[in-house]
Every structure is written in structure tokens, then in C-alpha cells.
Amino acid sequence: MHSDYFQLSTESSIAHLQLNRPNQLNTMGLAFFTELRDAVLSLEDAGDTRALIISSTGKHFSAGMALNVFTDMPDEFDISSPRARLRFQNTLRNLMDCFDTLDQVRFPVICAVQGGCIGGGLDLAAACDIRICTADAFFVLQETEMGMTADLGVLQRLPKIIPAGVARQMAYTSERLGAERALAVGLVNAVLPDSEALLQHAMVLAQTIASKSPLAVTGCKIAINFARDHNTPESLRHMALLQSAIFETQDLAEAISAWRGNRKGRFDALFPVTTRETGNHR
């Protein structure tokens, strides 16, 4: 698919979505959200993607929502009447769902951040499975600086990734969280010296994930996501049901054989999703 906001490539079951508006600080217009959703769901539907890397070009990962979205204020953001406010709610939920797609797809998503990860950029990063960054990276919940509350999922996800007090301070103050502090609080898994090392690290991580049984990896993502949003007894009951559904003796035998033979395992891709209607993903 064509996008003015990013380019998407796939090699050896690893997809790479790269934001490519460096002159605009990789800001996001309204079209960005549906284009991102549709691109990610196309990978989901095909079934052969085992990991997705999201990175960017230029100095900053993303400066968030493009300012013209707020200055031009499209009809979807009108709050002048009950009917308008209902439309606003539906519009906002649709934008939330676009980032939620990253959380819900079957494959892990690795977010590689260089420079600033600001506002909506942090909403995007928080929806990914794993985050890594460059040494010059910083993370900002910018919205209170603009007189509004962040509303695309970061306030719901961030306190489940880092200590709640740190998330609250970021939200209330719009202070920057630097790379080393982000590593210390668990927002990122690694800090790399520059963008070249960042992408190399992301690719090695993606290749390691891709070498495992995709069914087993997907099972991990489903179980971890469920446990994040439910209590332990509910999560254990869910795990029993999940494992009974996805336990695959062939993958188990192949993994053991590969380990004993000091070779890479050979695992079938997941089945494609064939019931989703084109242009009506969710």
C-alpha cells in the first residue's frame, strides 16, 4: 500500500515499517492512523509475519499529532452539540483502535526510537511489545503543555509499563524522560549509541523472535496481554484454555530436534486471516 507517512517492507518473515516524513518530524495527520492500521492488519491477515519493527527517519522518531489537526479543527472534533460530541467520541475511539491494532495482532511489535518520541509518538510506542532507543532519545507526554489530556491510550498503557508515579509525573508536567532514565524505569529494553546500531539491534531481536515457533510466540503475547488486564486467578484459567487450544506437539518436537542438532528450527507460518473484509478491518 502507498502511504505519505511511512514505507513498509518485508524480508524473511520480518516486516519493517519506517516513518518517513523527517522534514515534518514524522508528525501524524488523521490519515496516518488508518493507514497504519490497514498496513499492520494486512500483515496480520497474510499470516507469515513473525515480527514487526517500527522505526523512523530523521532526527526524531515522531513529534506526535500534526499541529494543523488542532489548528484547522476538522468537523470530527466539533463539540458544539450532543450529536457533535457523540461523533467526536466515535472518531476518538476509531483513532484509539488504530494504535490498539499493534497490541492485538498476533506477532510481536518492536519500536525503535531515535530522538524525540513525543505526544502521539509515545502513544504509538506504548502500544508496542518492546521498545528500544538511541542514547539521544527522549520521551514526552506533551499534551498538558498544549492544554489537553493525552487520549490515544498512553495514559492507560504507560502505568502498566513503568512505575505509576513516573507515568503520573510525565503526564502532569510534560517533562522529558531521557534514554537512561527510560531504561532504568523499564520503558525501553536497551539503549544504543546511534540509529544504525539501533536498527541492527532491532533486527537481531526480530530475527531471534522469528526463529521460534510463531504459534508459541503468539501464545505468549495473548497470555501476557490477558494477564495485564485481568487478575491472576482469571489469567490462570485463561492460560489453561489457551494452552489446550494451541499446544502443538510437532512444533515441540521440531524445537527439541533443532536444539539437539544445533540448527535453526523450521516452523510453519500461522494461517492467514481470510474472513476480514477489505477496507473494513475492524
C-alpha positions as CSV (number, residue, x, y, z in Angstrom):
1,M,0.0,0.0,0.0
2,H,1.1,3.6,-0.6
3,S,1.4,6.0,2.3
4,D,2.7,9.5,2.6
5,Y,3.7,8.8,6.2
6,F,5.7,5.6,6.1
7,Q,7.2,2.8,4.0
8,L,6.7,-0.8,4.6
9,S,8.9,-3.7,3.6
10,T,9.2,-7.4,4.5
11,E,12.1,-9.8,4.4
12,S,12.3,-13.3,5.8
13,S,9.1,-13.0,7.8
14,I,10.2,-9.7,9.4
15,A,8.3,-6.6,8.5
16,H,9.8,-3.1,8.8
17,L,7.5,0.0,8.9
18,Q,9.6,3.1,8.8
19,L,8.1,6.6,9.4
20,N,9.4,8.7,6.5
21,R,8.5,12.4,7.0
22,P,11.7,13.6,8.6
23,N,11.2,17.2,7.5
24,Q,7.8,17.2,9.3
25,L,9.4,15.5,12.4
26,N,7.3,12.4,11.4
27,T,4.1,14.1,12.7
28,M,0.8,12.3,12.3
29,G,-2.2,13.6,10.3
30,L,-5.5,11.9,10.7
31,A,-4.9,9.8,7.6
32,F,-1.8,8.3,9.3
33,F,-3.9,6.3,11.8
34,T,-6.0,4.4,9.3
35,E,-3.0,3.9,7.0
36,L,-1.0,2.4,9.9
37,R,-3.9,0.2,11.0
38,D,-4.5,-1.1,7.4
39,A,-0.8,-1.8,6.8
40,V,-0.4,-3.7,10.1
41,L,-3.6,-5.6,9.6
42,S,-2.5,-6.6,6.0
43,L,0.5,-8.2,7.7
44,E,-1.8,-9.9,10.2
45,D,-4.1,-11.2,7.5
46,A,-1.3,-12.7,5.5
47,G,-0.1,-14.7,8.5
48,D,3.6,-15.0,7.6
49,T,4.9,-12.0,9.5
50,R,6.7,-13.2,12.7
51,A,7.9,-9.8,14.0
52,L,7.3,-6.1,13.0
53,I,9.9,-3.3,13.6
54,I,8.6,0.2,13.7
55,S,11.4,2.9,13.3
56,S,11.7,6.3,11.8
57,T,13.9,8.6,9.7
58,G,15.5,11.9,10.5
59,K,16.3,13.5,13.9
60,H,13.2,12.4,15.8
61,F,11.0,9.3,15.9
62,S,7.8,11.4,16.0
63,A,6.7,14.7,17.3
64,G,3.1,13.4,17.6
65,M,-0.1,14.7,16.1
66,A,0.5,17.3,13.4
67,L,-0.4,20.8,14.7
68,N,-2.7,21.5,11.8
69,V,-5.0,18.8,13.0
70,F,-5.7,21.1,16.0
71,T,-5.5,24.5,14.3
72,D,-7.8,23.5,11.4
73,M,-10.0,21.5,13.8
74,P,-11.9,19.2,11.5
75,D,-15.7,18.6,11.9
76,E,-14.9,15.3,13.7
77,F,-13.6,17.2,16.7
78,D,-16.6,19.6,17.0
79,I,-18.1,19.5,20.5
80,S,-20.8,22.2,20.0
81,S,-23.8,19.9,20.4
82,P,-24.7,16.5,21.8
83,R,-24.7,15.0,18.3
84,A,-21.3,16.5,17.6
85,R,-19.9,15.2,20.9
86,L,-21.2,11.7,20.0
87,R,-19.4,11.9,16.7
88,F,-16.2,13.1,18.5
89,Q,-16.4,10.1,20.8
90,N,-16.7,7.7,17.8
91,T,-13.8,9.5,16.0
92,L,-11.6,9.2,19.1
93,R,-12.4,5.6,19.6
94,N,-11.5,4.9,16.0
95,L,-8.1,6.6,16.4
96,M,-7.5,4.6,19.6
97,D,-8.3,1.4,17.8
98,C,-5.7,2.1,15.2
99,F,-2.9,2.0,17.8
100,D,-4.7,-0.8,19.6
101,T,-4.1,-2.9,16.5
102,L,-0.4,-3.1,17.4
103,D,-1.3,-4.6,20.8
104,Q,-3.8,-7.1,19.3
105,V,-2.0,-8.5,16.2
106,R,-0.5,-12.0,16.6
107,F,3.1,-11.0,16.1
108,P,5.4,-9.0,18.4
109,V,6.0,-5.4,17.5
110,I,9.4,-3.8,18.3
111,C,9.5,0.0,18.4
112,A,13.0,1.5,17.7
113,V,13.0,5.1,18.9
114,Q,15.6,7.7,17.8
115,G,15.5,11.3,19.1
116,G,12.2,12.6,20.4
117,C,9.2,10.4,21.0
118,I,6.6,13.0,21.7
119,G,2.8,13.1,22.3
120,G,1.2,10.7,19.9
121,G,4.5,9.1,19.2
122,L,4.6,7.9,22.7
123,D,1.0,6.6,22.4
124,L,2.3,4.5,19.4
125,A,5.4,3.3,21.3
126,A,3.4,2.3,24.4
127,A,1.2,0.1,22.2
128,C,4.2,-1.9,21.0
129,D,5.5,-5.1,22.7
130,I,9.1,-4.0,23.1
131,R,10.8,-0.6,22.9
132,I,14.5,0.2,22.4
133,C,16.1,3.6,21.8
134,T,19.2,5.6,20.9
135,A,21.2,7.4,23.6
136,D,19.9,10.7,22.5
137,A,16.2,9.6,22.7
138,F,13.7,11.2,25.0
139,F,10.1,10.6,25.7
140,V,7.5,13.3,26.4
141,L,3.8,13.3,27.3
142,Q,3.4,16.7,25.6
143,E,-0.3,17.1,25.9
144,T,-0.6,19.1,29.2
145,E,1.9,21.6,27.6
146,M,-0.8,22.1,24.9
147,G,-3.7,22.4,27.4
148,M,-5.2,18.9,26.8
149,T,-5.1,15.4,28.2
150,A,-3.4,12.6,26.2
151,D,-6.2,10.5,24.8
152,L,-4.9,7.7,22.5
153,G,-4.0,5.1,25.0
154,V,-0.8,6.2,26.6
155,L,-2.3,7.1,30.0
156,Q,-3.9,3.6,30.1
157,R,-0.8,1.7,29.0
158,L,2.1,3.6,30.4
159,P,1.4,2.9,34.1
160,K,1.4,-0.8,33.3
161,I,4.9,-0.5,31.7
162,I,6.7,1.9,34.2
163,P,6.0,2.8,37.8
164,A,2.8,4.7,38.1
165,G,4.4,7.6,39.9
166,V,6.8,8.1,37.0
167,A,3.9,8.0,34.5
168,R,1.9,10.5,36.5
169,Q,4.8,12.9,36.7
170,M,5.3,12.7,32.9
171,A,1.6,13.2,32.3
172,Y,1.2,16.1,34.8
173,T,4.4,18.1,33.9
174,S,5.2,17.2,30.3
175,E,8.8,16.7,31.5
176,R,11.2,14.8,29.2
177,L,12.3,11.3,30.2
178,G,15.8,10.7,28.8
179,A,17.1,7.4,27.4
180,E,19.0,6.3,30.5
181,R,16.1,7.1,32.8
182,A,13.7,5.3,30.4
183,L,16.0,2.2,30.6
184,A,16.1,2.4,34.4
185,V,12.3,2.5,34.8
186,G,11.7,-0.2,32.2
187,L,10.2,1.9,29.3
188,V,12.9,0.6,27.0
189,N,14.8,-2.7,27.0
190,A,18.1,-1.3,25.6
191,V,19.9,2.0,24.7
192,L,22.0,2.0,21.6
193,P,24.6,4.6,20.7
194,D,23.1,5.7,17.3
195,S,20.4,4.9,14.8
196,E,22.5,2.5,12.9
197,A,23.2,0.4,16.0
198,L,19.5,0.8,17.0
199,L,18.2,-0.8,13.7
200,Q,20.9,-3.5,13.9
201,H,19.8,-4.4,17.4
202,A,16.1,-4.3,16.4
203,M,16.8,-6.7,13.5
204,V,18.7,-9.1,15.6
205,L,15.9,-9.1,18.2
206,A,13.3,-9.6,15.4
207,Q,15.4,-12.5,13.9
208,T,15.6,-14.2,17.3
209,I,11.8,-13.9,17.7
210,A,11.2,-15.1,14.1
211,S,13.4,-18.2,14.7
212,K,10.9,-19.5,17.3
213,S,7.6,-21.3,16.7
214,P,5.2,-18.5,15.7
215,L,2.4,-20.3,17.4
216,A,4.3,-20.4,20.7
217,V,5.3,-16.7,20.4
218,T,1.7,-15.7,19.7
219,G,0.6,-17.7,22.6
220,C,3.0,-15.8,24.8
221,K,1.6,-12.4,23.6
222,I,-2.0,-13.5,24.1
223,A,-1.3,-14.8,27.6
224,I,0.8,-11.7,28.7
225,N,-1.8,-9.3,27.3
226,F,-4.6,-11.1,29.1
227,A,-2.7,-11.2,32.4
228,R,-2.0,-7.5,32.1
229,D,-5.7,-6.7,32.0
230,H,-7.1,-9.4,34.4
231,N,-6.3,-10.8,37.9
232,T,-4.1,-13.8,38.5
233,P,-6.9,-16.5,39.0
234,E,-8.7,-15.3,35.8
235,S,-5.4,-15.4,33.9
236,L,-4.5,-18.9,35.1
237,R,-7.9,-20.2,33.9
238,H,-7.4,-18.4,30.6
239,M,-3.9,-20.0,30.3
240,A,-5.3,-23.5,30.7
241,L,-7.8,-22.8,27.9
242,L,-5.2,-21.1,25.7
243,Q,-2.7,-23.9,26.1
244,S,-5.2,-26.6,25.4
245,A,-6.1,-24.8,22.2
246,I,-2.6,-24.1,20.9
247,F,-0.3,-26.9,22.2
248,E,1.4,-28.2,19.1
249,T,3.4,-31.4,19.5
250,Q,5.0,-31.0,16.1
251,D,6.5,-27.7,17.0
252,L,7.7,-29.1,20.3
253,A,9.4,-32.0,18.6
254,E,11.0,-29.7,15.9
255,A,12.3,-27.3,18.6
256,I,13.9,-30.1,20.5
257,S,15.3,-31.6,17.4
258,A,16.7,-28.2,16.3
259,W,18.3,-27.7,19.7
260,R,19.9,-31.1,19.7
261,G,21.1,-30.7,16.2
262,N,22.5,-27.2,16.8
263,R,20.4,-25.8,13.9
264,K,17.6,-23.4,13.3
265,G,14.1,-24.7,13.8
266,R,11.7,-24.9,10.8
267,F,8.1,-23.9,11.8
268,D,5.0,-23.4,9.7
269,A,3.6,-19.9,9.4
270,L,0.3,-19.1,11.0
271,F,-2.7,-19.5,8.8
272,P,-3.9,-16.3,7.0
273,V,-7.0,-14.5,8.2
274,T,-9.5,-15.0,5.4
275,T,-12.7,-13.6,6.8
276,R,-11.8,-9.9,7.1
277,E,-13.4,-7.6,4.5
278,T,-11.1,-5.4,2.5
279,G,-11.4,-1.8,3.7
280,N,-13.4,-2.8,6.8
281,H,-10.7,-4.2,9.1
282,R,-12.3,-3.6,12.5
